[in-house]
Amino acid sequence: MAQRDLPPIVDLLRSGHAYIKLSAPYRISQGAPNYDYVRPLVRHLAEANPARIVCASDEPGENRPP
């Protein structure tokens, strides 16, 4: 992962001091409905501490793709 701000977030996940909500991949994916672009990020976060991952929906969502 090349994002500069990601390591502190991953450290918080590993320590159990944070949760991450995974939802709305279309907001950052450049290839919706194919979300391969975000898969490495999601995998990296989930592997840091799977017990601290919250999967959710943004319904009723905003910023939906056309």
PDBQT receptor file of N, H, CA, C and O in Angstrom, charges set to zero:
ATOM      1  N   MET A   1       0.839  -1.172   0.000  1.00  0.00    +0.000 N 
ATOM      2  CA  MET A   1       0.000   0.000   0.000  1.00  0.00    +0.000 C 
ATOM      3  C   MET A   1       0.891   1.244   0.000  1.00  0.00    +0.000 C 
ATOM      4  O   MET A   1       1.819   1.352   0.802  1.00  0.00    +0.000 OA
ATOM      5  N   ALA A   2       0.612   2.147  -0.872  1.00  0.00    +0.000 N 
ATOM      6  H   ALA A   2      -0.141   2.060  -1.523  1.00  0.00    +0.000 HD
ATOM      7  CA  ALA A   2       1.453   3.321  -1.019  1.00  0.00    +0.000 C 
ATOM      8  C   ALA A   2       0.875   4.572  -0.362  1.00  0.00    +0.000 C 
ATOM      9  O   ALA A   2       1.524   5.618  -0.375  1.00  0.00    +0.000 OA
ATOM     10  N   GLN A   3      -0.306   4.495   0.201  1.00  0.00    +0.000 N 
ATOM     11  H   GLN A   3      -0.833   3.645   0.211  1.00  0.00    +0.000 HD
ATOM     12  CA  GLN A   3      -0.917   5.671   0.812  1.00  0.00    +0.000 C 
ATOM     13  C   GLN A   3      -0.153   6.079   2.071  1.00  0.00    +0.000 C 
ATOM     14  O   GLN A   3       0.056   5.268   2.973  1.00  0.00    +0.000 OA
ATOM     15  N   ARG A   4       0.251   7.324   2.119  1.00  0.00    +0.000 N 
ATOM     16  H   ARG A   4       0.081   7.983   1.387  1.00  0.00    +0.000 HD
ATOM     17  CA  ARG A   4       1.047   7.842   3.231  1.00  0.00    +0.000 C 
ATOM     18  C   ARG A   4       0.310   7.778   4.572  1.00  0.00    +0.000 C 
ATOM     19  O   ARG A   4       0.930   7.511   5.601  1.00  0.00    +0.000 OA
ATOM     20  N   ASP A   5      -0.977   8.014   4.571  1.00  0.00    +0.000 N 
ATOM     21  H   ASP A   5      -1.480   8.231   3.735  1.00  0.00    +0.000 HD
ATOM     22  CA  ASP A   5      -1.743   8.062   5.814  1.00  0.00    +0.000 C 
ATOM     23  C   ASP A   5      -2.247   6.700   6.274  1.00  0.00    +0.000 C 
ATOM     24  O   ASP A   5      -2.857   6.607   7.339  1.00  0.00    +0.000 OA
ATOM     25  N   LEU A   6      -2.016   5.664   5.520  1.00  0.00    +0.000 N 
ATOM     26  H   LEU A   6      -1.520   5.740   4.655  1.00  0.00    +0.000 HD
ATOM     27  CA  LEU A   6      -2.545   4.351   5.856  1.00  0.00    +0.000 C 
ATOM     28  C   LEU A   6      -1.846   3.662   7.030  1.00  0.00    +0.000 C 
ATOM     29  O   LEU A   6      -2.543   3.054   7.842  1.00  0.00    +0.000 OA
ATOM     30  N   PRO A   7      -0.527   3.714   7.176  1.00  0.00    +0.000 N 
ATOM     31  CA  PRO A   7       0.121   2.996   8.282  1.00  0.00    +0.000 C 
ATOM     32  C   PRO A   7      -0.414   3.316   9.679  1.00  0.00    +0.000 C 
ATOM     33  O   PRO A   7      -0.586   2.391  10.473  1.00  0.00    +0.000 OA
ATOM     34  N   PRO A   8      -0.685   4.575  10.018  1.00  0.00    +0.000 N 
ATOM     35  CA  PRO A   8      -1.239   4.821  11.359  1.00  0.00    +0.000 C 
ATOM     36  C   PRO A   8      -2.617   4.181  11.556  1.00  0.00    +0.000 C 
ATOM     37  O   PRO A   8      -2.947   3.732  12.653  1.00  0.00    +0.000 OA
ATOM     38  N   ILE A   9      -3.409   4.143  10.497  1.00  0.00    +0.000 N 
ATOM     39  H   ILE A   9      -3.141   4.508   9.606  1.00  0.00    +0.000 HD
ATOM     40  CA  ILE A   9      -4.728   3.517  10.588  1.00  0.00    +0.000 C 
ATOM     41  C   ILE A   9      -4.578   2.017  10.796  1.00  0.00    +0.000 C 
ATOM     42  O   ILE A   9      -5.277   1.428  11.621  1.00  0.00    +0.000 OA
ATOM     43  N   VAL A  10      -3.676   1.403  10.056  1.00  0.00    +0.000 N 
ATOM     44  H   VAL A  10      -3.108   1.881   9.386  1.00  0.00    +0.000 HD
ATOM     45  CA  VAL A  10      -3.429  -0.031  10.203  1.00  0.00    +0.000 C 
ATOM     46  C   VAL A  10      -2.889  -0.338  11.600  1.00  0.00    +0.000 C 
ATOM     47  O   VAL A  10      -3.256  -1.347  12.201  1.00  0.00    +0.000 OA
ATOM     48  N   ASP A  11      -2.024   0.527  12.112  1.00  0.00    +0.000 N 
ATOM     49  H   ASP A  11      -1.726   1.347  11.623  1.00  0.00    +0.000 HD
ATOM     50  CA  ASP A  11      -1.506   0.340  13.478  1.00  0.00    +0.000 C 
ATOM     51  C   ASP A  11      -2.634   0.375  14.505  1.00  0.00    +0.000 C 
ATOM     52  O   ASP A  11      -2.648  -0.429  15.437  1.00  0.00    +0.000 OA
ATOM     53  N   LEU A  12      -3.575   1.295  14.342  1.00  0.00    +0.000 N 
ATOM     54  H   LEU A  12      -3.564   1.948  13.585  1.00  0.00    +0.000 HD
ATOM     55  CA  LEU A  12      -4.719   1.361  15.253  1.00  0.00    +0.000 C 
ATOM     56  C   LEU A  12      -5.573   0.100  15.163  1.00  0.00    +0.000 C 
ATOM     57  O   LEU A  12      -6.033  -0.420  16.180  1.00  0.00    +0.000 OA
ATOM     58  N   LEU A  13      -5.781  -0.384  13.951  1.00  0.00    +0.000 N 
ATOM     59  H   LEU A  13      -5.407   0.039  13.125  1.00  0.00    +0.000 HD
ATOM     60  CA  LEU A  13      -6.532  -1.633  13.788  1.00  0.00    +0.000 C 
ATOM     61  C   LEU A  13      -5.835  -2.793  14.485  1.00  0.00    +0.000 C 
ATOM     62  O   LEU A  13      -6.459  -3.548  15.231  1.00  0.00    +0.000 OA
ATOM     63  N   ARG A  14      -4.542  -2.925  14.237  1.00  0.00    +0.000 N 
ATOM     64  H   ARG A  14      -4.035  -2.311  13.631  1.00  0.00    +0.000 HD
ATOM     65  CA  ARG A  14      -3.780  -4.025  14.844  1.00  0.00    +0.000 C 
ATOM     66  C   ARG A  14      -3.822  -3.973  16.368  1.00  0.00    +0.000 C 
ATOM     67  O   ARG A  14      -3.881  -5.009  17.031  1.00  0.00    +0.000 OA
ATOM     68  N   SER A  15      -3.792  -2.775  16.911  1.00  0.00    +0.000 N 
ATOM     69  H   SER A  15      -3.744  -1.934  16.372  1.00  0.00    +0.000 HD
ATOM     70  CA  SER A  15      -3.775  -2.630  18.365  1.00  0.00    +0.000 C 
ATOM     71  C   SER A  15      -5.148  -2.854  18.978  1.00  0.00    +0.000 C 
ATOM     72  O   SER A  15      -5.267  -3.017  20.193  1.00  0.00    +0.000 OA
ATOM     73  N   GLY A  16      -6.184  -2.864  18.150  1.00  0.00    +0.000 N 
ATOM     74  H   GLY A  16      -6.088  -2.732  17.163  1.00  0.00    +0.000 HD
ATOM     75  CA  GLY A  16      -7.538  -3.036  18.654  1.00  0.00    +0.000 C 
ATOM     76  C   GLY A  16      -8.148  -1.747  19.160  1.00  0.00    +0.000 C 
ATOM     77  O   GLY A  16      -9.156  -1.779  19.866  1.00  0.00    +0.000 OA
ATOM     78  N   HIS A  17      -7.555  -0.606  18.811  1.00  0.00    +0.000 N 
ATOM     79  H   HIS A  17      -6.737  -0.580  18.237  1.00  0.00    +0.000 HD
ATOM     80  CA  HIS A  17      -8.049   0.687  19.280  1.00  0.00    +0.000 C 
ATOM     81  C   HIS A  17      -8.936   1.396  18.250  1.00  0.00    +0.000 C 
ATOM     82  O   HIS A  17      -9.312   2.552  18.444  1.00  0.00    +0.000 OA
ATOM     83  N   ALA A  18      -9.264   0.708  17.166  1.00  0.00    +0.000 N 
ATOM     84  H   ALA A  18      -8.959  -0.231  17.009  1.00  0.00    +0.000 HD
ATOM     85  CA  ALA A  18     -10.096   1.332  16.137  1.00  0.00    +0.000 C 
ATOM     86  C   ALA A  18     -10.889   0.267  15.396  1.00  0.00    +0.000 C 
ATOM     87  O   ALA A  18     -10.521  -0.908  15.369  1.00  0.00    +0.000 OA
ATOM     88  N   TYR A  19     -11.962   0.702  14.811  1.00  0.00    +0.000 N 
ATOM     89  H   TYR A  19     -12.260   1.657  14.833  1.00  0.00    +0.000 HD
ATOM     90  CA  TYR A  19     -12.754  -0.105  13.886  1.00  0.00    +0.000 C 
ATOM     91  C   TYR A  19     -12.721   0.594  12.536  1.00  0.00    +0.000 C 
ATOM     92  O   TYR A  19     -12.548   1.810  12.454  1.00  0.00    +0.000 OA
ATOM     93  N   ILE A  20     -12.890  -0.191  11.482  1.00  0.00    +0.000 N 
ATOM     94  H   ILE A  20     -13.031  -1.179  11.548  1.00  0.00    +0.000 HD
ATOM     95  CA  ILE A  20     -12.997   0.357  10.139  1.00  0.00    +0.000 C 
ATOM     96  C   ILE A  20     -14.314  -0.128   9.547  1.00  0.00    +0.000 C 
ATOM     97  O   ILE A  20     -14.626  -1.318   9.589  1.00  0.00    +0.000 OA
ATOM     98  N   LYS A  21     -15.074   0.795   9.001  1.00  0.00    +0.000 N 
ATOM     99  H   LYS A  21     -14.822   1.762   8.966  1.00  0.00    +0.000 HD
ATOM    100  CA  LYS A  21     -16.319   0.447   8.318  1.00  0.00    +0.000 C 
ATOM    101  C   LYS A  21     -16.019   0.324   6.828  1.00  0.00    +0.000 C 
ATOM    102  O   LYS A  21     -15.521   1.265   6.210  1.00  0.00    +0.000 OA
ATOM    103  N   LEU A  22     -16.322  -0.831   6.261  1.00  0.00    +0.000 N 
ATOM    104  H   LEU A  22     -16.726  -1.595   6.763  1.00  0.00    +0.000 HD
ATOM    105  CA  LEU A  22     -16.141  -1.043   4.836  1.00  0.00    +0.000 C 
ATOM    106  C   LEU A  22     -17.505  -0.969   4.168  1.00  0.00    +0.000 C 
ATOM    107  O   LEU A  22     -18.384  -1.791   4.426  1.00  0.00    +0.000 OA
ATOM    108  N   SER A  23     -17.665   0.015   3.318  1.00  0.00    +0.000 N 
ATOM    109  H   SER A  23     -16.951   0.683   3.108  1.00  0.00    +0.000 HD
ATOM    110  CA  SER A  23     -18.920   0.161   2.585  1.00  0.00    +0.000 C 
ATOM    111  C   SER A  23     -18.692   1.044   1.370  1.00  0.00    +0.000 C 
ATOM    112  O   SER A  23     -17.689   1.752   1.280  1.00  0.00    +0.000 OA
ATOM    113  N   ALA A  24     -19.622   0.994   0.450  1.00  0.00    +0.000 N 
ATOM    114  H   ALA A  24     -20.437   0.419   0.523  1.00  0.00    +0.000 HD
ATOM    115  CA  ALA A  24     -19.652   1.875  -0.716  1.00  0.00    +0.000 C 
ATOM    116  C   ALA A  24     -18.352   1.903  -1.512  1.00  0.00    +0.000 C 
ATOM    117  O   ALA A  24     -17.776   2.974  -1.702  1.00  0.00    +0.000 OA
ATOM    118  N   PRO A  25     -17.877   0.745  -1.983  1.00  0.00    +0.000 N 
ATOM    119  CA  PRO A  25     -16.631   0.761  -2.754  1.00  0.00    +0.000 C 
ATOM    120  C   PRO A  25     -16.734   1.589  -4.030  1.00  0.00    +0.000 C 
ATOM    121  O   PRO A  25     -15.717   2.016  -4.575  1.00  0.00    +0.000 OA
ATOM    122  N   TYR A  26     -17.943   1.815  -4.505  1.00  0.00    +0.000 N 
ATOM    123  H   TYR A  26     -18.770   1.468  -4.062  1.00  0.00    +0.000 HD
ATOM    124  CA  TYR A  26     -18.112   2.600  -5.723  1.00  0.00    +0.000 C 
ATOM    125  C   TYR A  26     -17.666   4.049  -5.545  1.00  0.00    +0.000 C 
ATOM    126  O   TYR A  26     -17.424   4.750  -6.527  1.00  0.00    +0.000 OA
ATOM    127  N   ARG A  27     -17.559   4.496  -4.304  1.00  0.00    +0.000 N 
ATOM    128  H   ARG A  27     -17.756   3.927  -3.506  1.00  0.00    +0.000 HD
ATOM    129  CA  ARG A  27     -17.139   5.880  -4.082  1.00  0.00    +0.000 C 
ATOM    130  C   ARG A  27     -15.665   6.111  -4.421  1.00  0.00    +0.000 C 
ATOM    131  O   ARG A  27     -15.276   7.223  -4.776  1.00  0.00    +0.000 OA
ATOM    132  N   ILE A  28     -14.851   5.067  -4.312  1.00  0.00    +0.000 N 
ATOM    133  H   ILE A  28     -15.167   4.163  -4.023  1.00  0.00    +0.000 HD
ATOM    134  CA  ILE A  28     -13.429   5.242  -4.626  1.00  0.00    +0.000 C 
ATOM    135  C   ILE A  28     -12.975   4.393  -5.802  1.00  0.00    +0.000 C 
ATOM    136  O   ILE A  28     -11.865   4.582  -6.299  1.00  0.00    +0.000 OA
ATOM    137  N   SER A  29     -13.796   3.471  -6.255  1.00  0.00    +0.000 N 
ATOM    138  H   SER A  29     -14.698   3.317  -5.851  1.00  0.00    +0.000 HD
ATOM    139  CA  SER A  29     -13.408   2.605  -7.357  1.00  0.00    +0.000 C 
ATOM    140  C   SER A  29     -13.523   3.353  -8.676  1.00  0.00    +0.000 C 
ATOM    141  O   SER A  29     -14.483   4.087  -8.911  1.00  0.00    +0.000 OA
ATOM    142  N   GLN A  30     -12.553   3.156  -9.508  1.00  0.00    +0.000 N 
ATOM    143  H   GLN A  30     -11.774   2.559  -9.317  1.00  0.00    +0.000 HD
ATOM    144  CA  GLN A  30     -12.574   3.797 -10.818  1.00  0.00    +0.000 C 
ATOM    145  C   GLN A  30     -13.173   2.881 -11.872  1.00  0.00    +0.000 C 
ATOM    146  O   GLN A  30     -13.260   3.262 -13.039  1.00  0.00    +0.000 OA
ATOM    147  N   GLY A  31     -13.585   1.689 -11.488  1.00  0.00    +0.000 N 
ATOM    148  H   GLY A  31     -13.515   1.380 -10.539  1.00  0.00    +0.000 HD
ATOM    149  CA  GLY A  31     -14.088   0.746 -12.469  1.00  0.00    +0.000 C 
ATOM    150  C   GLY A  31     -15.390   0.094 -12.087  1.00  0.00    +0.000 C 
ATOM    151  O   GLY A  31     -15.621  -1.063 -12.437  1.00  0.00    +0.000 OA
ATOM    152  N   ALA A  32     -16.257   0.807 -11.372  1.00  0.00    +0.000 N 
ATOM    153  H   ALA A  32     -16.069   1.748 -11.088  1.00  0.00    +0.000 HD
ATOM    154  CA  ALA A  32     -17.531   0.225 -10.949  1.00  0.00    +0.000 C 
ATOM    155  C   ALA A  32     -18.281  -0.281 -12.171  1.00  0.00    +0.000 C 
ATOM    156  O   ALA A  32     -18.284   0.394 -13.200  1.00  0.00    +0.000 OA
ATOM    157  N   PRO A  33     -18.898  -1.411 -12.094  1.00  0.00    +0.000 N 
ATOM    158  CA  PRO A  33     -19.138  -2.245 -10.923  1.00  0.00    +0.000 C 
ATOM    159  C   PRO A  33     -18.030  -3.260 -10.639  1.00  0.00    +0.000 C 
ATOM    160  O   PRO A  33     -18.229  -4.175  -9.840  1.00  0.00    +0.000 OA
ATOM    161  N   ASN A  34     -16.880  -3.117 -11.270  1.00  0.00    +0.000 N 
ATOM    162  H   ASN A  34     -16.718  -2.374 -11.919  1.00  0.00    +0.000 HD
ATOM    163  CA  ASN A  34     -15.746  -3.992 -11.002  1.00  0.00    +0.000 C 
ATOM    164  C   ASN A  34     -14.878  -3.326  -9.930  1.00  0.00    +0.000 C 
ATOM    165  O   ASN A  34     -14.285  -2.275 -10.175  1.00  0.00    +0.000 OA
ATOM    166  N   TYR A  35     -14.804  -3.926  -8.763  1.00  0.00    +0.000 N 
ATOM    167  H   TYR A  35     -15.285  -4.779  -8.564  1.00  0.00    +0.000 HD
ATOM    168  CA  TYR A  35     -14.137  -3.289  -7.631  1.00  0.00    +0.000 C 
ATOM    169  C   TYR A  35     -12.741  -3.845  -7.376  1.00  0.00    +0.000 C 
ATOM    170  O   TYR A  35     -12.252  -3.791  -6.248  1.00  0.00    +0.000 OA
ATOM    171  N   ASP A  36     -12.098  -4.376  -8.406  1.00  0.00    +0.000 N 
ATOM    172  H   ASP A  36     -12.495  -4.420  -9.322  1.00  0.00    +0.000 HD
ATOM    173  CA  ASP A  36     -10.736  -4.890  -8.238  1.00  0.00    +0.000 C 
ATOM    174  C   ASP A  36      -9.776  -3.807  -7.774  1.00  0.00    +0.000 C 
ATOM    175  O   ASP A  36      -8.786  -4.106  -7.106  1.00  0.00    +0.000 OA
ATOM    176  N   TYR A  37     -10.047  -2.577  -8.110  1.00  0.00    +0.000 N 
ATOM    177  H   TYR A  37     -10.851  -2.334  -8.652  1.00  0.00    +0.000 HD
ATOM    178  CA  TYR A  37      -9.191  -1.446  -7.756  1.00  0.00    +0.000 C 
ATOM    179  C   TYR A  37      -9.096  -1.277  -6.238  1.00  0.00    +0.000 C 
ATOM    180  O   TYR A  37      -8.039  -0.908  -5.726  1.00  0.00    +0.000 OA
ATOM    181  N   VAL A  38     -10.183  -1.539  -5.516  1.00  0.00    +0.000 N 
ATOM    182  H   VAL A  38     -11.042  -1.839  -5.932  1.00  0.00    +0.000 HD
ATOM    183  CA  VAL A  38     -10.182  -1.339  -4.065  1.00  0.00    +0.000 C 
ATOM    184  C   VAL A  38      -9.862  -2.614  -3.284  1.00  0.00    +0.000 C 
ATOM    185  O   VAL A  38      -9.636  -2.560  -2.076  1.00  0.00    +0.000 OA
ATOM    186  N   ARG A  39      -9.843  -3.744  -3.960  1.00  0.00    +0.000 N 
ATOM    187  H   ARG A  39     -10.027  -3.788  -4.942  1.00  0.00    +0.000 HD
ATOM    188  CA  ARG A  39      -9.617  -5.025  -3.286  1.00  0.00    +0.000 C 
ATOM    189  C   ARG A  39      -8.325  -5.066  -2.475  1.00  0.00    +0.000 C 
ATOM    190  O   ARG A  39      -8.360  -5.540  -1.339  1.00  0.00    +0.000 OA
ATOM    191  N   PRO A  40      -7.177  -4.595  -2.993  1.00  0.00    +0.000 N 
ATOM    192  CA  PRO A  40      -5.943  -4.638  -2.182  1.00  0.00    +0.000 C 
ATOM    193  C   PRO A  40      -6.051  -3.824  -0.889  1.00  0.00    +0.000 C 
ATOM    194  O   PRO A  40      -5.542  -4.245   0.150  1.00  0.00    +0.000 OA
ATOM    195  N   LEU A  41      -6.701  -2.678  -0.948  1.00  0.00    +0.000 N 
ATOM    196  H   LEU A  41      -7.114  -2.336  -1.792  1.00  0.00    +0.000 HD
ATOM    197  CA  LEU A  41      -6.876  -1.864   0.246  1.00  0.00    +0.000 C 
ATOM    198  C   LEU A  41      -7.747  -2.575   1.267  1.00  0.00    +0.000 C 
ATOM    199  O   LEU A  41      -7.408  -2.625   2.449  1.00  0.00    +0.000 OA
ATOM    200  N   VAL A  42      -8.858  -3.121   0.823  1.00  0.00    +0.000 N 
ATOM    201  H   VAL A  42      -9.134  -3.080  -0.137  1.00  0.00    +0.000 HD
ATOM    202  CA  VAL A  42      -9.764  -3.836   1.727  1.00  0.00    +0.000 C 
ATOM    203  C   VAL A  42      -9.066  -5.041   2.341  1.00  0.00    +0.000 C 
ATOM    204  O   VAL A  42      -9.191  -5.288   3.540  1.00  0.00    +0.000 OA
ATOM    205  N   ARG A  43      -8.344  -5.780   1.537  1.00  0.00    +0.000 N 
ATOM    206  H   ARG A  43      -8.243  -5.580   0.563  1.00  0.00    +0.000 HD
ATOM    207  CA  ARG A  43      -7.625  -6.954   2.044  1.00  0.00    +0.000 C 
ATOM    208  C   ARG A  43      -6.587  -6.540   3.084  1.00  0.00    +0.000 C 
ATOM    209  O   ARG A  43      -6.461  -7.190   4.122  1.00  0.00    +0.000 OA
ATOM    210  N   HIS A  44      -5.853  -5.482   2.820  1.00  0.00    +0.000 N 
ATOM    211  H   HIS A  44      -5.955  -4.954   1.976  1.00  0.00    +0.000 HD
ATOM    212  CA  HIS A  44      -4.821  -4.997   3.744  1.00  0.00    +0.000 C 
ATOM    213  C   HIS A  44      -5.440  -4.621   5.095  1.00  0.00    +0.000 C 
ATOM    214  O   HIS A  44      -4.905  -4.978   6.144  1.00  0.00    +0.000 OA
ATOM    215  N   LEU A  45      -6.550  -3.911   5.069  1.00  0.00    +0.000 N 
ATOM    216  H   LEU A  45      -6.985  -3.621   4.217  1.00  0.00    +0.000 HD
ATOM    217  CA  LEU A  45      -7.221  -3.510   6.301  1.00  0.00    +0.000 C 
ATOM    218  C   LEU A  45      -7.781  -4.723   7.034  1.00  0.00    +0.000 C 
ATOM    219  O   LEU A  45      -7.646  -4.832   8.252  1.00  0.00    +0.000 OA
ATOM    220  N   ALA A  46      -8.407  -5.631   6.299  1.00  0.00    +0.000 N 
ATOM    221  H   ALA A  46      -8.517  -5.542   5.309  1.00  0.00    +0.000 HD
ATOM    222  CA  ALA A  46      -9.010  -6.804   6.927  1.00  0.00    +0.000 C 
ATOM    223  C   ALA A  46      -7.957  -7.716   7.545  1.00  0.00    +0.000 C 
ATOM    224  O   ALA A  46      -8.196  -8.303   8.600  1.00  0.00    +0.000 OA
ATOM    225  N   GLU A  47      -6.823  -7.843   6.919  1.00  0.00    +0.000 N 
ATOM    226  H   GLU A  47      -6.629  -7.366   6.061  1.00  0.00    +0.000 HD
ATOM    227  CA  GLU A  47      -5.763  -8.692   7.467  1.00  0.00    +0.000 C 
ATOM    228  C   GLU A  47      -5.133  -8.090   8.720  1.00  0.00    +0.000 C 
ATOM    229  O   GLU A  47      -4.572  -8.819   9.538  1.00  0.00    +0.000 OA
ATOM    230  N   ALA A  48      -5.215  -6.786   8.876  1.00  0.00    +0.000 N 
ATOM    231  H   ALA A  48      -5.670  -6.194   8.211  1.00  0.00    +0.000 HD
ATOM    232  CA  ALA A  48      -4.633  -6.131  10.055  1.00  0.00    +0.000 C 
ATOM    233  C   ALA A  48      -5.341  -6.570  11.329  1.00  0.00    +0.000 C 
ATOM    234  O   ALA A  48      -4.695  -6.787  12.355  1.00  0.00    +0.000 OA
ATOM    235  N   ASN A  49      -6.664  -6.704  11.273  1.00  0.00    +0.000 N 
ATOM    236  H   ASN A  49      -7.189  -6.528  10.440  1.00  0.00    +0.000 HD
ATOM    237  CA  ASN A  49      -7.431  -7.157  12.443  1.00  0.00    +0.000 C 
ATOM    238  C   ASN A  49      -8.865  -7.427  12.002  1.00  0.00    +0.000 C 
ATOM    239  O   ASN A  49      -9.716  -6.541  12.087  1.00  0.00    +0.000 OA
ATOM    240  N   PRO A  50      -9.140  -8.639  11.532  1.00  0.00    +0.000 N 
ATOM    241  CA  PRO A  50     -10.475  -8.941  11.000  1.00  0.00    +0.000 C 
ATOM    242  C   PRO A  50     -11.608  -8.729  12.009  1.00  0.00    +0.000 C 
ATOM    243  O   PRO A  50     -12.750  -8.498  11.613  1.00  0.00    +0.000 OA
ATOM    244  N   ALA A  51     -11.308  -8.806  13.286  1.00  0.00    +0.000 N 
ATOM    245  H   ALA A  51     -10.380  -8.995  13.608  1.00  0.00    +0.000 HD
ATOM    246  CA  ALA A  51     -12.344  -8.607  14.297  1.00  0.00    +0.000 C 
ATOM    247  C   ALA A  51     -12.750  -7.140  14.421  1.00  0.00    +0.000 C 
ATOM    248  O   ALA A  51     -13.761  -6.832  15.052  1.00  0.00    +0.000 OA
ATOM    249  N   ARG A  52     -11.979  -6.239  13.830  1.00  0.00    +0.000 N 
ATOM    250  H   ARG A  52     -11.158  -6.489  13.318  1.00  0.00    +0.000 HD
ATOM    251  CA  ARG A  52     -12.270  -4.808  13.925  1.00  0.00    +0.000 C 
ATOM    252  C   ARG A  52     -12.809  -4.229  12.621  1.00  0.00    +0.000 C 
ATOM    253  O   ARG A  52     -12.808  -3.012  12.435  1.00  0.00    +0.000 OA
ATOM    254  N   ILE A  53     -13.268  -5.091  11.720  1.00  0.00    +0.000 N 
ATOM    255  H   ILE A  53     -13.269  -6.079  11.871  1.00  0.00    +0.000 HD
ATOM    256  CA  ILE A  53     -13.839  -4.654  10.457  1.00  0.00    +0.000 C 
ATOM    257  C   ILE A  53     -15.354  -4.731  10.547  1.00  0.00    +0.000 C 
ATOM    258  O   ILE A  53     -15.912  -5.763  10.921  1.00  0.00    +0.000 OA
ATOM    259  N   VAL A  54     -16.010  -3.641  10.204  1.00  0.00    +0.000 N 
ATOM    260  H   VAL A  54     -15.557  -2.803   9.900  1.00  0.00    +0.000 HD
ATOM    261  CA  VAL A  54     -17.467  -3.589  10.181  1.00  0.00    +0.000 C 
ATOM    262  C   VAL A  54     -17.882  -3.417   8.727  1.00  0.00    +0.000 C 
ATOM    263  O   VAL A  54     -17.529  -2.426   8.088  1.00  0.00    +0.000 OA
ATOM    264  N   CYS A  55     -18.623  -4.374   8.213  1.00  0.00    +0.000 N 
ATOM    265  H   CYS A  55     -18.909  -5.179   8.733  1.00  0.00    +0.000 HD
ATOM    266  CA  CYS A  55     -19.144  -4.279   6.853  1.00  0.00    +0.000 C 
ATOM    267  C   CYS A  55     -20.561  -3.733   6.949  1.00  0.00    +0.000 C 
ATOM    268  O   CYS A  55     -21.366  -4.196   7.756  1.00  0.00    +0.000 OA
ATOM    269  N   ALA A  56     -20.850  -2.752   6.123  1.00  0.00    +0.000 N 
ATOM    270  H   ALA A  56     -20.196  -2.376   5.467  1.00  0.00    +0.000 HD
ATOM    271  CA  ALA A  56     -22.138  -2.087   6.235  1.00  0.00    +0.000 C 
ATOM    272  C   ALA A  56     -22.594  -1.564   4.882  1.00  0.00    +0.000 C 
ATOM    273  O   ALA A  56     -21.875  -1.624   3.885  1.00  0.00    +0.000 OA
ATOM    274  N   SER A  57     -23.775  -1.065   4.889  1.00  0.00    +0.000 N 
ATOM    275  H   SER A  57     -24.359  -1.016   5.699  1.00  0.00    +0.000 HD
ATOM    276  CA  SER A  57     -24.363  -0.454   3.718  1.00  0.00    +0.000 C 
ATOM    277  C   SER A  57     -24.514   1.041   3.964  1.00  0.00    +0.000 C 
ATOM    278  O   SER A  57     -24.691   1.474   5.102  1.00  0.00    +0.000 OA
ATOM    279  N   ASP A  58     -24.444   1.808   2.918  1.00  0.00    +0.000 N 
ATOM    280  H   ASP A  58     -24.300   1.455   1.993  1.00  0.00    +0.000 HD
ATOM    281  CA  ASP A  58     -24.685   3.239   3.023  1.00  0.00    +0.000 C 
ATOM    282  C   ASP A  58     -26.108   3.589   2.576  1.00  0.00    +0.000 C 
ATOM    283  O   ASP A  58     -26.395   4.747   2.269  1.00  0.00    +0.000 OA
ATOM    284  N   GLU A  59     -26.978   2.613   2.539  1.00  0.00    +0.000 N 
ATOM    285  H   GLU A  59     -26.745   1.673   2.788  1.00  0.00    +0.000 HD
ATOM    286  CA  GLU A  59     -28.353   2.859   2.114  1.00  0.00    +0.000 C 
ATOM    287  C   GLU A  59     -29.074   3.725   3.104  1.00  0.00    +0.000 C 
ATOM    288  O   GLU A  59     -28.893   3.499   4.301  1.00  0.00    +0.000 OA
ATOM    289  N   PRO A  60     -29.850   4.666   2.737  1.00  0.00    +0.000 N 
ATOM    290  CA  PRO A  60     -29.986   5.083   1.335  1.00  0.00    +0.000 C 
ATOM    291  C   PRO A  60     -28.739   5.875   0.926  1.00  0.00    +0.000 C 
ATOM    292  O   PRO A  60     -28.461   6.944   1.471  1.00  0.00    +0.000 OA
ATOM    293  N   GLY A  61     -28.010   5.342  -0.023  1.00  0.00    +0.000 N 
ATOM    294  H   GLY A  61     -28.235   4.474  -0.465  1.00  0.00    +0.000 HD
ATOM    295  CA  GLY A  61     -26.717   5.895  -0.390  1.00  0.00    +0.000 C 
ATOM    296  C   GLY A  61     -26.795   7.203  -1.143  1.00  0.00    +0.000 C 
ATOM    297  O   GLY A  61     -27.771   7.503  -1.830  1.00  0.00    +0.000 OA
ATOM    298  N   GLU A  62     -25.755   7.952  -0.994  1.00  0.00    +0.000 N 
ATOM    299  H   GLU A  62     -24.962   7.708  -0.436  1.00  0.00    +0.000 HD
ATOM    300  CA  GLU A  62     -25.579   9.180  -1.766  1.00  0.00    +0.000 C 
ATOM    301  C   GLU A  62     -24.404   8.971  -2.693  1.00  0.00    +0.000 C 
ATOM    302  O   GLU A  62     -23.624   8.035  -2.517  1.00  0.00    +0.000 OA
ATOM    303  N   ASN A  63     -24.279   9.816  -3.655  1.00  0.00    +0.000 N 
ATOM    304  H   ASN A  63     -24.913  10.577  -3.798  1.00  0.00    +0.000 HD
ATOM    305  CA  ASN A  63     -23.177   9.742  -4.617  1.00  0.00    +0.000 C 
ATOM    306  C   ASN A  63     -23.147   8.404  -5.334  1.00  0.00    +0.000 C 
ATOM    307  O   ASN A  63     -22.071   7.861  -5.584  1.00  0.00    +0.000 OA
ATOM    308  N   ARG A  64     -24.274   7.883  -5.658  1.00  0.00    +0.000 N 
ATOM    309  H   ARG A  64     -25.148   8.324  -5.455  1.00  0.00    +0.000 HD
ATOM    310  CA  ARG A  64     -24.337   6.614  -6.386  1.00  0.00    +0.000 C 
ATOM    311  C   ARG A  64     -23.852   6.812  -7.815  1.00  0.00    +0.000 C 
ATOM    312  O   ARG A  64     -24.015   7.883  -8.400  1.00  0.00    +0.000 OA
ATOM    313  N   PRO A  65     -23.255   5.765  -8.364  1.00  0.00    +0.000 N 
ATOM    314  CA  PRO A  65     -22.838   5.887  -9.770  1.00  0.00    +0.000 C 
ATOM    315  C   PRO A  65     -24.074   5.933 -10.658  1.00  0.00    +0.000 C 
ATOM    316  O   PRO A  65     -25.128   5.408 -10.300  1.00  0.00    +0.000 OA
ATOM    317  N   PRO A  66     -23.935   6.561 -11.809  1.00  0.00    +0.000 N 
ATOM    318  CA  PRO A  66     -25.102   6.656 -12.710  1.00  0.00    +0.000 C 
ATOM    319  C   PRO A  66     -25.553   5.320 -13.213  1.00  0.00    +0.000 C 
ATOM    320  O   PRO A  66     -26.517   5.240 -13.974  1.00  0.00    +0.000 OA
TER     321      PRO A  66
